[in-house]
Amino acid sequence: LPAQARRRGIEPVELTEGTDLRALLEQLVDEGADGLAAAGGDGTQAVVAAVAAEHDLPFACIPAGTRNHFALDLGVDRDDVVGALDAFVNGGEKRVDLGQVEGRTFVNNVSLGLYAEAVQHEGYRDAKVRTLLDTVPTLLGTNGDRSSSKELRWTAPDGTPQRSAAVILVSNNVYRLGRVMGSGTRPRMDEGVLGLTVIGAETVGGRHHIGGEWATDEFRVESDDDVPVGIDGEALVLPSPLTFRIRPAALRVRIAPHHPGASPSAAMPTGLRDTIKRLMRIAGGADPLLAGRP
């Protein structure tokens, strides 16, 4: 990868153990870097994207991590690591949003509750499903109560106070969920909203379990204790309260011209009106994978 970068006129900087990534990036910007790219996982992408956004520099996502969820939703071909470098050669540019919680940037999502407590466990990365399953009885208790887990307090869209120690997922834009093509990805990365998914919440003062999905530009969670969180898959513990915000169009992203440039779910209709428009464009001879795109 470093050799291929040099062939394209891109200066590679290889990280060594103990490197302060953010300090290194600020140094590179001070020295005149005119763009930043990260070859790594989503946690690394978030740090580099944050610095690029702060200095309004173009950013390229090189999918060299384990899951590369950010690359997928940006439309970067995750099987073409070297080809992703062409983003800085002749790639197109678009602006996307970034999420933020207490000064920390996230490119994908922040989890609270069950999953967030699971990722705190040693060995989670080597046995994610087993660790999560082992954590369920501890968090829910043998009788189904959540007294052993940290209570989270927040407010539903209708203004009703809620509490939850199950799962809250706050995402940079809204995920498409359910049994549809492209499920688990975000159709858009530029709608200027946070996506909220809640499972197993209770109304304060009652035992009514609820769940739901909605979009907002700000979300606040409180707890009597510090809050375990998973930020783009990285385990952290942050002091309460937590305020989540969206930063619309904060990041200039470059995409290689031969990469898709859109999420797998971007071409899927979201309702009857979109479906009719899509069918009419296809009937008129438009490419079915492009029909309906702006």
C-alpha positions in Angstrom: 0.0 0.0 0.0 2.8 2.6 0.8 4.4 1.8 -2.6 1.2 2.2 -4.4 0.5 5.5 -2.6 3.9 6.9 -3.7 3.2 5.9 -7.3 0.2 8.2 -7.1 2.0 11.1 -5.6 0.6 10.4 -2.1 2.9 10.5 0.9 2.4 7.5 3.2 3.0 7.8 6.9 3.2 4.5 8.7 2.1 4.4 12.3 4.2 2.8 15.0 3.1 1.6 18.4 2.5 4.4 20.8 1.9 7.1 18.1 -0.5 9.8 19.1 -2.6 9.8 15.9 -4.3 13.1 16.4 -1.0 14.9 17.2 0.6 13.4 14.2 -2.3 14.5 11.9 -2.1 18.1 13.3 1.6 18.1 12.6 1.0 16.9 9.0 -1.5 19.7 8.5 0.9 22.3 9.9 3.5 21.0 7.4 1.1 21.6 4.5 -0.9 18.4 3.9 -3.6 19.2 1.4 -5.7 16.0 2.1 -5.9 13.2 4.6 -6.6 9.5 4.2 -6.8 6.6 6.6 -5.9 3.0 5.9 -7.5 1.3 8.9 -10.6 0.5 10.8 -13.6 2.7 11.6 -12.1 4.0 14.9 -9.0 5.3 13.0 -11.2 6.7 10.2 -13.2 8.7 12.8 -10.0 10.4 14.2 -8.7 11.3 10.7 -12.1 12.4 9.5 -12.4 14.7 12.6 -9.1 16.4 11.8 -9.9 16.7 8.1 -13.3 18.3 8.9 -11.8 20.8 11.4 -9.3 22.0 8.7 -11.8 21.6 5.8 -9.4 19.2 4.0 -10.6 16.4 1.6 -10.7 13.0 3.2 -10.4 9.5 1.7 -11.4 6.2 3.4 -9.0 3.4 2.6 -10.8 0.2 3.7 -8.0 -1.6 5.6 -9.9 -2.4 8.8 -11.9 -5.5 9.9 -15.5 -4.5 9.0 -15.1 -1.1 7.2 -18.8 -0.1 7.8 -18.0 3.6 7.0 -16.4 2.7 3.7 -19.5 0.6 2.8 -21.9 3.4 3.4 -19.7 5.9 1.6 -19.7 3.7 -1.4 -16.1 2.6 -1.3 -15.3 -0.8 -2.7 -14.1 -2.7 0.4 -12.4 -5.3 -1.8 -10.3 -2.7 -3.5 -8.0 -1.3 -0.9 -5.3 -0.1 -3.3 -7.8 1.3 -5.8 -9.3 3.4 -3.0 -6.2 5.5 -3.3 -7.4 6.9 -6.6 -9.8 9.0 -4.6 -6.9 11.5 -4.4 -5.9 11.1 -8.1 -9.1 11.7 -10.1 -11.9 11.0 -7.6 -15.2 12.8 -7.1 -16.0 14.8 -4.0 -19.1 15.0 -1.8 -19.9 16.3 1.7 -21.2 14.0 4.4 -22.2 14.4 8.0 -20.3 13.5 11.2 -21.7 12.5 14.6 -20.4 13.9 17.8 -20.8 13.0 21.5 -19.0 15.1 24.2 -16.4 16.3 21.8 -15.7 12.9 20.2 -16.4 12.3 16.5 -18.1 9.1 15.3 -18.6 8.1 11.7 -20.9 5.2 12.3 -22.7 4.9 15.6 -22.5 4.9 19.4 -24.1 2.0 21.4 -25.3 2.2 25.0 -26.8 -0.5 27.2 -26.4 -4.2 26.5 -23.9 -4.1 23.6 -21.9 -1.2 25.1 -21.4 -3.1 28.3 -20.5 -6.3 26.4 -17.7 -4.6 24.5 -16.1 -3.6 27.8 -15.3 -7.3 28.5 -11.8 -8.6 27.9 -11.7 -10.9 24.9 -14.8 -9.4 23.3 -13.1 -8.8 19.9 -12.2 -12.5 19.7 -15.6 -13.8 20.7 -18.2 -11.1 20.1 -21.3 -13.2 20.0 -20.3 -15.4 22.9 -19.4 -12.4 25.1 -22.7 -10.7 24.2 -24.7 -13.8 25.1 -22.8 -14.3 28.4 -23.5 -10.6 29.2 -27.3 -10.9 28.7 -28.1 -12.9 31.9 -25.9 -10.5 34.0 -27.7 -7.4 32.6 -31.2 -8.7 32.6 -31.1 -10.8 35.7 -32.6 -14.2 36.1 -36.1 -12.8 36.4 -35.7 -10.4 33.6 -35.1 -7.2 35.6 -32.2 -4.9 34.7 -31.3 -3.8 38.2 -27.7 -5.2 37.7 -27.1 -2.8 34.8 -26.7 1.0 34.7 -30.0 2.8 34.2 -30.1 5.2 31.3 -32.6 8.1 31.3 -33.7 9.9 28.1 -36.7 11.5 26.5 -38.9 10.0 23.7 -39.9 12.1 20.7 -43.3 12.8 22.3 -41.6 14.2 25.4 -42.2 11.2 27.7 -39.4 10.4 30.1 -37.9 7.0 29.5 -35.4 4.7 31.0 -33.5 1.9 29.4 -30.7 -0.5 30.1 -31.3 -2.6 27.1 -30.0 -1.1 23.8 -29.8 2.4 22.5 -28.0 3.0 19.2 -27.3 6.5 18.1 -26.1 6.7 14.5 -24.6 9.2 12.1 -27.7 9.3 9.8 -30.4 6.6 9.8 -29.8 2.9 9.2 -32.2 0.9 7.1 -33.4 -2.0 9.2 -35.7 -5.0 8.6 -35.6 -7.7 5.9 -34.9 -5.6 2.9 -32.0 -5.4 0.5 -29.3 -3.2 2.0 -30.5 -3.7 5.5 -28.0 -2.6 8.1 -26.6 0.2 5.9 -27.4 3.9 5.7 -29.0 5.0 2.4 -27.8 8.6 2.9 -24.9 10.1 4.8 -25.9 13.7 4.2 -29.4 14.1 5.7 -28.2 16.1 8.7 -29.8 13.8 11.3 -28.9 11.3 14.0 -30.6 8.0 13.8 -32.1 6.6 17.0 -32.9 2.9 17.6 -34.2 1.9 21.0 -34.9 -1.7 22.2 -36.5 -2.6 25.5 -37.1 0.7 27.1 -39.5 1.5 30.0 -41.6 4.5 30.8 -40.5 6.1 34.0 -42.9 5.0 36.8 -44.2 2.0 34.7 -43.3 -1.3 33.3 -44.3 -0.7 29.7 -41.5 -1.9 27.4 -41.2 0.0 24.2 -38.9 0.2 21.2 -38.7 2.4 18.2 -36.7 4.3 15.6 -36.6 8.0 14.8 -34.4 10.8 13.6 -33.3 13.9 15.4 -30.5 16.4 15.4 -29.7 16.1 19.1 -30.2 13.5 21.8 -29.3 13.5 25.5 -28.8 10.5 27.9 -28.3 10.8 31.7 -27.3 8.3 34.3 -26.3 8.3 38.0 -23.0 6.6 37.0 -20.4 6.9 34.3 -21.8 5.4 31.0 -20.1 2.5 29.1 -20.3 3.2 25.4 -19.1 1.6 22.2 -18.0 4.4 19.8 -17.5 3.0 16.3 -16.9 -0.4 18.0 -14.3 1.0 20.5 -15.1 0.5 24.2 -15.0 3.7 26.4 -16.6 4.9 29.6 -17.8 8.5 29.6 -19.2 10.7 32.4 -22.9 11.5 32.4 -24.7 13.3 30.9 -24.0 12.5 27.2 -25.2 14.9 24.5 -25.2 13.6 20.9 -25.2 16.0 18.0 -25.0 15.8 14.2 -22.6 18.0 12.2 -24.2 18.4 8.8 -21.9 18.4 5.7 -18.9 18.5 8.0 -16.6 16.3 5.9 -15.3 16.5 2.3 -15.1 12.9 1.1 -13.2 11.8 -2.0 -14.3 8.6 -3.7 -12.4 6.7 -6.4 -14.2 7.1 -9.8 -14.5 3.3 -10.3 -16.1 2.7 -6.9 -19.9 2.7 -6.3 -20.0 6.1 -4.5 -23.2 5.2 -2.7 -24.4 2.8 0.0 -25.9 -0.6 -1.1 -29.3 0.6 0.2 -29.2 4.0 -1.6 -30.8 2.5 -4.8 -33.7 0.9 -2.9 -37.0 2.7 -2.8 -38.2 3.8 0.7 -42.0 4.1 0.0 -44.8 3.9 -2.6 -44.0 7.2 -4.2 -40.3 6.4 -4.5 -41.1 3.0 -5.9 -43.4 4.4 -8.6 -40.7 7.0 -9.6 -38.1 4.2 -9.7 -40.3 2.0 -11.9 -41.1 4.8 -14.3 -37.4 5.6 -14.7 -36.5 2.0 -15.3 -39.3 1.7 -17.8 -37.8 4.7 -19.6 -34.5 2.9 -20.0 -32.6 4.1 -16.9 -30.1 1.8 -15.2 -32.0 0.1 -12.4 -29.1 0.7 -10.0 -29.0 4.4 -10.9 -32.7 5.1 -11.3 -33.9 7.4 -8.5 -30.5 8.8 -7.6 -30.2 12.6 -7.7 
